[in-house]
Amino acid sequence: MTIVEAIIKVLTGSKESLTHKEIYEEIVKRNLYSFGAKSPRSVVSGILRKHCYGLDFPSASPKKIFAVDIRSKGSTHYKLWDGRVSDVENLKSQSTSKQELLPEETLQKNHSAHLDYIKKELLDCIHSSDPAFFEKLVLELLLRMGYGWNSNIAGIVVGGAGDHGIDGIINEDKLGLESIYIQAKRYTSSSVPPNEIREFIGSMSLKGARKGVFFSSSKFTKQAQDHADQSTAVKITLIDGEKLCDLLIQHGMGVVKIKEYSVFSVDRNFFQE
């Protein structure tokens, strides 16, 4: 019997959810599995978390068997997962002690916090830059993402006086038969209002354009999002400040990679004949 099978057997016979310590003690009591590790309770905790629905980190297993009982108080309690998404809807609000977190989970949380910090710094740099630089930045980003038939000459910055609401154009083919029109608004605190979206749609319609991307360093109001979603004549994609920073990091723009950490998982097949 494997550790996973032993845990399943214990939880199947229990009327209530159990902590990893209680599961370990029951396994030992019923002699379901012989542990060879120096810290067997940690092994049980690791197996539970790696196979727990809703807990996703680099070494987590794609096969989900267990679930956290979000109704439990104090220490984290586990049960067999019955396949219902509702079991983990509030999992993020469930407090988990640092002792219960796997090192991989701690790395994931710290890395997420690091990215949040970097994105705030990126936004600070964007807000302090010249508006013309912001227009060039978003154009270069789309080219870096693979839009445009030639990254050197497929993008054109047209922002400035008399731009008629268009800051840039990306030609997706040599003849310019299909183009992406760009609007870039470097807002600091206020959100983009709906009239900005209406004007952008109007400018695109005058030029016979079908695709447009509206970039903002802040956010979009609910009404602005609705205008973009309800547009039928042209397809509008809205990119707010947070999404913009995500894309900049993904494509290595404005950031420098200084260190990489590898996350490993034991290959148990290596130890089997």
ZIVENPE-V618603 format. One record per residue. RES is the residue in one small letter. SS is DSSP state (h for helix, s for strand, l for the rest). Layout:
RES/SS
RES/SS
This chain:
m/l
t/l
i/h
v/h
e/h
a/h
i/h
i/h
k/h
v/h
l/h
t/h
g/l
s/l
k/l
e/l
s/l
l/s
t/l
h/h
k/h
e/h
i/h
y/h
e/h
e/h
i/h
v/h
k/h
r/l
n/l
l/l
y/l
s/l
f/l
g/l
a/l
k/l
s/l
p/h
r/h
s/h
v/h
v/h
s/h
g/h
i/h
l/h
r/h
k/h
h/l
c/s
y/l
g/l
l/l
d/l
f/l
p/l
s/l
a/l
s/l
p/l
k/l
k/l
i/l
f/s
a/s
v/s
d/l
i/l
r/l
s/l
k/l
g/l
s/l
t/l
h/l
y/s
k/s
l/s
w/l
d/l
g/l
r/l
v/h
s/h
d/h
v/h
e/l
n/l
l/h
k/h
s/h
q/l
s/l
t/l
s/l
k/l
q/l
e/l
l/l
l/l
p/h
e/h
e/h
t/h
l/h
q/h
k/h
n/h
h/h
s/h
a/h
h/h
l/h
d/h
y/h
i/h
k/h
k/h
e/h
l/h
l/h
d/h
c/h
i/h
h/h
s/h
s/l
d/l
p/h
a/h
f/h
f/h
e/h
k/h
l/h
v/h
l/h
e/h
l/h
l/h
l/h
r/h
m/l
g/l
y/l
g/l
w/l
n/l
s/l
n/l
i/l
a/l
g/s
i/s
v/s
v/l
g/l
g/l
a/l
g/l
d/l
h/l
g/l
i/l
d/l
g/s
i/s
i/s
n/s
e/l
d/l
k/l
l/l
g/l
l/l
e/l
s/s
i/s
y/s
i/s
q/s
a/s
k/s
r/l
y/l
t/l
s/l
s/l
s/l
v/s
p/l
p/h
n/h
e/h
i/h
r/h
e/h
f/h
i/h
g/h
s/h
m/h
s/h
l/h
k/l
g/l
a/l
r/l
k/s
g/s
v/s
f/s
f/s
s/s
s/l
s/l
k/l
f/s
t/l
k/h
q/h
a/h
q/h
d/h
h/h
a/h
d/h
q/h
s/l
t/l
a/l
v/l
k/s
i/s
t/s
l/s
i/s
d/l
g/h
e/h
k/h
l/h
c/h
d/h
l/h
l/h
i/h
q/h
h/l
g/l
m/l
g/l
v/l
v/l
k/l
i/l
k/l
e/l
y/l
s/l
v/l
f/l
s/l
v/l
d/l
r/h
n/h
f/h
f/h
q/l
e/l
